[in-house]
Amino acid sequence: MTLFENDVYRLTLTGAGRRIDIDSVLSLSLLAALDTTDGADETLAVLEPQVRGETVVVERRSTLWDRAWLELCCLESSFEVHTCVSGRGALTGVRLLGGRSVIPSAHLGRIHSGTRLQTLFSPNPEDGVPPLRPAAEGAAIGVVGGGEPGRARWIFTPAPLYFALGDGGRWLDLGVAAPVGELGFPEVVFDAAANGFSLALDYEGHTKVEGEFRAPALILTPDVPDPYAGLRRHRDDLVARGFAPAPQEREQAAWWSEPIFCGWGAQCHLGQLRGGAASDYAAQPHYDAFLDRLDENALVPGTIALDDKWQATYGRNEPDTAKWPDLPGWIAERHARGQHVLLWWKAWDAEGLHPELCVRNADGLPVALDPSNPAARATLRSVVRQMLSREGLDADGLKIDFTARTPTGGSLEHAGGAWGIALLHELLAVVYRAAKEAKPDALVITHTPHPAFVDVTDMIRLNDVFGGQPLVEQMQFRADVVRAVCPELPIETDDWRVPDKESWRAFLDRKAVIGVPSLYYASHLDATGEELDEDDYAAVRRAWAAAKVRA
């Protein structure tokens, strides 16, 4: 039974009325599961679709909700899937394009959508995993990650919520679309099985439903030329629905395009050479030595980023006076030399903050600053003002890191409201506005290339280098993603942790093409201990000169 057809695609009802076939390459399950703290949502029956113009409505009988249904909105070149319920409950796990069946005379248990397309594209960098992979491997995109096994996806938090399926020549993509305030989950998981998949979102009990609830829309587009063309169109899709601002040229201070020296790689080298943690070396004597070494080799960065841990506490961000006896004076001296200074800021960290300002676990212990708490927002604004205002440290901007530490957990307690991706946006909105109030030309660097986050950042950092993939290839991939969805934002190339000098030199040659060049080393690479020689410094000078020409 054909439900809709145009020149681009055809929707056909199959699977005893429980599936919709899209051009014989995708078999969409009409089930869904929106669990709550009260129980699991299972499907008792799927009713006959109702075609209402260009919208197909499919009701299903749920064990949990008063009413449950899908709306398939058929557009000219794509179609939207809206998953809806009506009733009451605190959402936990939500599964789209699949669910649990307890339908008599049908397959019972977990049901997925199906696909004949065997290649999956994810714009979210993951350690050791290429952007193109077998579809059965799955992927996840969100604001949680770390160095532990299975969590190495902290690079972009968040990347665009977008996946593409292909077979080498034909692509079909899937974008998640909703206002950023409704992205109340830490990540979207492309949960895959052999020839099957569904999307999993966990609201962790922090979203209360009273009446009607509509999950984020899924926009499926057949016949996409390639994933990067799809990403560009995904930005347009969000803009058209009012979920992201339209790309437009933004005012940028001239100094933002100057080469950046960040001391983290040099700190790591000292930690390996002398012992202790790399953060022990975020001190004035060491930064003076780093910069002197560069100056001796005719390298004067326009911007200097003081990295982890220049501050006494991550929450208060007051200078560690044992490391920086007079940080405002040091910054003033750099200003006198025509340079600018960024301060590394560790998102979420509660060190030094009163527990009442924080998200807390069941033991009452703080796990993160709580931007949904008005008192915490006021404290955060004060902290940013102290870092950037002329009455405070007079730094010129922030290098924001550790956004992958966004709180996650159903037992966590916070002041209420936003959660997940939405809570990170709320945190960054407070920081960004406070930074601009303190210093209008302050530079805020993040690694958040989701189109809805362009209003809380000035520049996207490509972030740390992974092992297992060629250096230039992985960084070019990240840059291509950023350009596709956030073309108005400049890119900071990063530089840590390069695996060896040969790879690093190849990356230097690409930096001016990618964006604003960063240098994380002053005398040695930390991964191998290789010392930089005159030829290396000359290569950096060429890269910086090329970047200035392009700027």
Sequence and secondary structure as in RCSB ss.txt:
>XXXX:A:sequence
MTLFENDVYRLTLTGAGRRIDIDSVLSLSLLAALDTTDGADETLAVLEPQVRGETVVVERRSTLWDRAWLELCCL
ESSFEVHTCVSGRGALTGVRLLGGRSVIPSAHLGRIHSGTRLQTLFSPNPEDGVPPLRPAAEGAAIGVVGGGEPG
RARWIFTPAPLYFALGDGGRWLDLGVAAPVGELGFPEVVFDAAANGFSLALDYEGHTKVEGEFRAPALILTPDVP
DPYAGLRRHRDDLVARGFAPAPQEREQAAWWSEPIFCGWGAQCHLGQLRGGAASDYAAQPHYDAFLDRLDENALV
PGTIALDDKWQATYGRNEPDTAKWPDLPGWIAERHARGQHVLLWWKAWDAEGLHPELCVRNADGLPVALDPSNPA
ARATLRSVVRQMLSREGLDADGLKIDFTARTPTGGSLEHAGGAWGIALLHELLAVVYRAAKEAKPDALVITHTPH
PAFVDVTDMIRLNDVFGGQPLVEQMQFRADVVRAVCPELPIETDDWRVPDKESWRAFLDRKAVIGVPSLYYASHL
DATGEELDEDDYAAVRRAWAAAKVRA
>XXXX:A:secstr
 EEEE SS EEEEEGGGTEEEETTTEEEE   EEEETTB   EEEE   EEETTEEEEEEEESS SEEEEEEEE 
SS EEEEEEEEEEEEEEEEEESEEEE  TTS  EEEEEEES  EEE SS BTTB SEEEGGG EEEESB  SSTT
    SSTT  SEEEEESSS EEEEEEE  GGG  SSEEEEEEETTEEEEEEEEEEEEEEEEEEE  EEEEEEEES
 HHHHHHHHHHHHHHTTSS         GGGGS EEE HHHHHHHHHHH S GGGG SHHHHHHHHHHHHHTT  
 SEEEE TTSBS TTT  B TTT TTHHHHHHHHHHTT EEEEEEETT  TTS GGGEEE TTS EEEE TTSHH
HHHHHHHHHHHHHSTTTT   EEEEE TTB    TT B SSS  THHHHHHHHHHHHHHHHHH TT EEEE    
GGGGGG SEEE     SSS HHHHHHHHHHHHHHH TTS EE   TT S HHHHHHHHHHHHHHSB EE  SSB 
TTT  B  HHHHHHHHHHHHHHHHH 
